[in-house]
Amino acid sequence: MRSSLQPMMKSSPPAVCGLLAAAVLLAQTPPAQPPQAGRGGQAVPARPPRPEPPAQTTDPQIHDPVMIKQGDTYYAFGTGITVQSSKDLKTWNREPAPFGRSDLQWPQALGIRANNQWAPDISFHNGKYYLYYAVSTFGRNRSAIGVATNTTLDSKDPKYKWEDHGMVVKSIPGRDMWNAIDPNLIVDEEGKAWLDFGSFWGGIKLVRLKDNLTEVADGPEREWHTIAARERYWKLDETEAGDAANPDLKYDQLYSKKILALDQQTQNGALEAPFIFYKKGYYYLFVSWDRCCRGVNSTYKIMVGRSKKVTGPYLDQVGQRMDWGGGTLVVKGVPESIKWAALGHNGTYAFDGIDYLVFHAYDRTDNGRSKLVIKKIDWDIEGWPSVTLDE
C-alpha cells in the first residue's frame, strides 16, 4: 500500500499568564499511571509522567536515535517517530513528525496498532531520504518494518512531503523466531542493498533488498542471513522474546517456578538494535546487549564485531563469531556513574571526517529518562572502536 502523507505540525503551548498558564500546563501533564503487571506478573512501578518536550533544548530526550546531515543541519530521529534538528550537535530544535500516530493504515491489517512506531533508520540514496521504521507491540514479535521517502528533511522546503511505501518485511508469532523491528539499511561496496534488523528471539537478521530499497529481493537474488545471536534457553515458548514480558502468556501456568525464575533473571537472547558501518575494508556490526527501557534499572550496553563481507561472519576482537554469542564491548554504563546508568541502541556516522557513536543513555539525574548522547569514536591501532563515557 502506498500513500502520500502530509507532516503534522506540532504547535507550542500558547503564551498565557497567571492562572490560565498554570491551567494549560496542568492540562498538558499526563496523569500518573498506577502500577502495572510486568514480567511474570510482577508489579512494575509507574514511571514518572513524561513532560512535553521543549521546542529547543541542550538536553534532548530521545529513544533509539539515528542521525543524518543535510547541508549544515543535523537531524536526529527517534522512536515516536520524533525529529529534532541542530546546527552544532548541541542545541536541538523540535521538528514536525513525518506522519501522525494514526496516519499509517497498513499495520492495522496485520493486527498491529499504527501508533506503535519504533526505532527508525534514516539514510540518503538515489536523491531521496529513506526513513525505515518498525511497528510492533512490546513483548511480542507480531511486528513489521515499513519505509517512507522524502526529497528533503527541511520542513520549510515547499518540496517537503513524506511518501509512505508500506511494509518491507514482517514477523509472525509461531512462524518466525525473529522480530521485525530495529531496521538499519546498509548498501555494500558492490552497491547491493541490505536491511539488518532484529531483537531477542533468534537474533539479528540480514536480508537483501531490491534496488528500489522498498521491497525484499525475491527469486535468485533472495538472500537471508543470521549475523548475530545470543544463547536462549531451549524450553522457552517460541512466542516470547526471552524476558517473560509477553502480556498474552500466563507464565505461572506455562512454566515451572524454576524456569520462570531463569526466564526473568538471565539474558536469553538479549540483543537488538543492529547498525552496520563500513570503514577501511571492514563492515562493523554494532548491537546492543541486555535490557533496555527500565530507566536506571536498565542494563543496556553496546557491543561490536567486524567482517570483510557484509553477510558475515562477524568476529569479535578474540575471534568469536557474533552469531555464536560473540561481541566486543564498546561502551556501557557503570554503577559508580553519577549520570549514566546504561546506554544503547546506537547509530554510527562519519560527519565532516569525524566518526561518531550516537546513542541514548538513561539519566540518573532525571528519573532515568533516555537522553541523546553523541561521542567521538576512538579507533585503536588494530581498528577496534571505543568510546569514553564522561559525566
Long-range contacts (C-beta under 8 A, 24 or more apart in sequence): 1-105, 1-106, 1-166, 1-167, 2-163, 2-164, 2-165, 2-166, 3-105, 3-163, 3-164, 3-166, 4-161, 4-162, 4-163, 4-164, 5-98, 5-99, 5-103, 5-148, 5-161, 5-162, 5-163, 5-164, 6-161, 6-162, 7-96, 7-97, 7-98, 7-99, 7-155, 7-160, 7-161, 7-162, 8-96, 8-97, 8-99, 8-100, 8-103, 9-96, 10-94, 10-96, 10-97, 12-55, 13-52, 28-52, 37-247, 38-245, 39-243, 39-244, 39-245, 39-264, 40-244, 40-251, 40-252, 40-260, 40-263, 40-264, 41-251, 41-252, 42-264, 47-295, 47-367, 48-367, 50-369, 53-82, 53-94, 54-94, 55-93, 55-94, 56-91, 56-92, 56-93, 56-94, 57-91, 57-92, 58-90, 58-91, 58-92, 59-366, 59-371, 60-84, 60-92, 60-371, 60-372, 61-369, 61-370, 61-371, 61-372, 62-360, 62-370, 62-371, 62-372, 63-293, 63-345, 63-360, 63-370, 64-118, 64-119, 64-120, 64-182, 64-273, 64-345, 64-360, 65-345, 65-347, 65-358, 65-359, 65-360, 65-372, 66-120, 66-121, 66-122, 66-347, 66-358, 67-122, 67-347, 67-349, 67-356, 67-358, 67-374, 68-122, 68-123, 68-124, 68-129, 68-153, 68-349, 69-351, 70-124, 70-129, 70-152, 70-153, 70-154, 71-154, 73-153, 73-154, 74-351, 75-122, 75-153, 76-358, 76-372, 77-120, 77-122, 77-131, 78-120, 78-360, 78-372, 79-117, 79-118, 79-119, 79-120, 80-117, 81-117, 81-120, 81-131, 81-133, 83-153, 84-372, 85-153, 89-374, 92-372, 95-155, 96-155, 98-131, 98-148, 98-150, 98-162, 99-148, 99-162, 99-164, 103-164, 104-135, 104-146, 104-164, 106-146, 106-166, 106-167, 107-135, 107-144, 107-146, 107-167, 110-135, 110-142, 110-144, 110-167, 110-170, 111-142, 112-136, 112-137, 112-142, 112-143, 112-144, 113-137, 118-181, 118-182, 119-181, 119-182, 119-183, 119-273, 119-345, 120-183, 121-183, 121-184, 121-185, 121-347, 123-185, 125-185, 125-187, 125-193, 125-213, 126-213, 127-151, 129-153, 130-185, 130-213, 131-162, 132-168, 132-183, 132-184, 132-185, 132-195, 133-183, 134-180, 134-181, 134-182, 134-183, 134-197, 136-179, 136-180, 136-181, 138-245, 138-293, 139-240, 139-241, 139-243, 139-245, 139-246, 139-247, 139-248, 140-173, 140-239, 140-241, 140-246, 140-248, 141-171, 141-172, 141-173, 141-176, 141-178, 141-179, 141-180, 141-200, 141-201, 141-239, 141-241, 142-171, 142-172, 142-173, 143-170, 143-171, 143-179, 143-180, 143-181, 144-168, 144-169, 144-170, 144-171, 144-180, 145-169, 145-170, 145-180, 145-181, 145-183, 145-195, 145-197, 147-213, 147-214, 149-214, 165-214, 166-214, 168-195, 168-209, 168-214, 168-215, 168-216, 169-195, 169-197, 169-207, 169-216, 173-238, 173-239, 174-238, 174-239, 176-201, 177-201, 177-202, 177-238, 178-202, 178-203, 178-205, 179-241, 179-272, 181-272, 182-272, 182-273, 182-274, 182-345, 184-274, 184-275, 184-276, 185-209, 185-213, 186-276, 186-278, 186-283, 186-310, 188-278, 188-283, 188-310, 189-278, 192-310, 194-276, 194-310, 194-311, 196-227, 196-274, 196-275, 196-276, 196-285, 197-274, 198-228, 198-271, 198-272, 198-274, 199-241, 199-271, 199-272, 199-273, 200-241, 200-242, 200-243, 200-268, 200-269, 200-270, 200-271, 200-272, 201-232, 201-241, 201-242, 201-269, 202-226, 202-229, 202-232, 202-269, 203-227, 203-228, 203-229, 203-230, 203-269, 203-271, 203-323, 204-228, 204-229, 204-271, 204-272, 204-274, 204-285, 204-287, 204-322, 206-310, 206-311, 206-312, 223-311, 225-311, 225-312, 226-323, 227-274, 227-285, 227-311, 227-312, 227-313, 227-314, 227-322, 227-323, 228-271, 228-274, 228-285, 228-287, 228-305, 228-314, 228-322, 228-323, 228-327, 229-269, 229-271, 229-322, 229-323, 229-324, 229-325, 230-267, 230-268, 230-269, 230-270, 230-271, 230-289, 230-325, 231-267, 231-268, 231-269, 231-325, 232-268, 232-269, 233-259, 233-262, 233-263, 233-266, 233-268, 235-259, 236-263, 236-268, 241-268, 241-269, 242-267, 242-268, 242-269, 242-270, 243-268, 243-270, 243-291, 271-303, 271-327, 272-345, 273-344, 273-345, 273-346, 275-346, 275-347, 275-348, 276-310, 277-348, 277-349, 279-350, 279-355, 279-379, 279-383, 280-383, 281-308, 282-306, 282-307, 282-308, 282-383, 283-307, 283-308, 283-309, 283-310, 283-314, 284-348, 284-385, 285-312, 285-314, 285-322, 286-330, 286-346, 286-348, 286-357, 287-322, 287-327, 288-344, 288-345, 288-346, 289-327, 289-344, 290-342, 292-342, 292-344, 292-345, 294-362, 294-368, 295-341, 295-362, 295-367, 295-368, 295-369, 296-341, 296-342, 296-362, 296-364, 296-368, 297-341, 297-368, 298-333, 298-341, 298-342, 298-362, 298-368, 299-342, 300-332, 300-333, 300-342, 300-343, 300-344, 300-345, 300-362, 301-329, 301-330, 301-331, 301-332, 301-333, 301-342, 301-343, 301-344, 302-329, 302-330, 302-331, 302-332, 302-343, 302-344, 302-346, 302-357, 302-359, 302-387, 303-327, 303-328, 303-329, 303-330, 304-328, 304-330, 304-384, 304-385, 306-383, 317-382, 317-384, 328-384, 330-357, 330-385, 330-386, 330-387, 331-357, 331-375, 331-386, 331-387, 331-388, 331-389, 332-389, 333-361, 333-362, 333-389, 334-389, 337-364, 337-389, 337-391, 338-364, 338-365, 338-391, 339-363, 339-364, 339-365, 339-391, 340-364, 340-373, 340-389, 340-391, 341-368, 343-373, 343-389, 348-377, 355-379, 355-385, 357-385, 357-387, 361-389
